[in-house]
Amino acid sequence: MPSTIAVVGAGPGLGYSTARRFGAAGHAVALVARNRNRLESMAASLRENGIVAEAFPADVTDEAGLTTALHAAADGLGRIDVLSYAPGATWDFTAGEFPDPAALGYTSTLDTTPESARRQFELAVAGALTATRAVLPGMREAREGALLFTTGMSAVVPLPVMGNAGIALAGLRNWASALHGELADDGVYVGHTSIGLPIVRGSGDGDPDAIADRWYRLTTARDTFETTIGF
């Protein structure tokens, strides 16, 4: 069976571009997100380009459901040797404009509550823990694999308008950094990319194809834990 990348939080922007870049390099692709119809459409598009791809619908905040989906992907496509984890809202940028953060569930520093912080923690941290625990045993046994975590600028730079997201994303970044050191001798690469600009096709550094290609090169080189884009 071919090597497999699981793209968790797969959407039509960066998720699709990541799937297409790794698929072009010979990986089978498991697309994981909540929207079954959109996943099926993306999988069909990838197959039209000669890439083995299947949809595995799951909500990243559903521990049992996400674990089941990733195990099903491994059973159907082969051992998952790359995990790309980048869940969150699909930002539809028009003319490079940022949407209202509040409309996406983000709260300012002073307006952050335990409830709003908990929701972001479930998306960014708990989901990443679940996905990693589902695929890491196989990677460690094979002594080969890659865990790729994508976050926003607030993982690195405190942003008052992203109070609850910053708590969660900084936590994910911290954990990923620790994993990078812990797994270095096991043949498993761990990387983190923080994006601080709109992801828009044809926008240079913010083009999802360019970001996906950067991820592929980082995964191949395995010599850098972290990169930032746009800041």
Secondary structure, DSSP 8 states (H G I E B T S, - for coil): ---EEEEET--TTHHHHHHHHHHHTT-EEEEE-S-HHHHHHHHHHHHHTT--EEE----TT-HHHHHHHHHHHHHHH--EEEEEE--S-----STT----GGGGT---TTT--HHHHHHHHIIIIIHHHHHHHHHHHHHHHHT-EEEEEEEEGGGTS--GGGHHHHHHHHHHHHHHHHHHHHTGGGTEEEEEEEE-S---TTSGGG-HHHHHHHHHHHHHH---SEEEE--
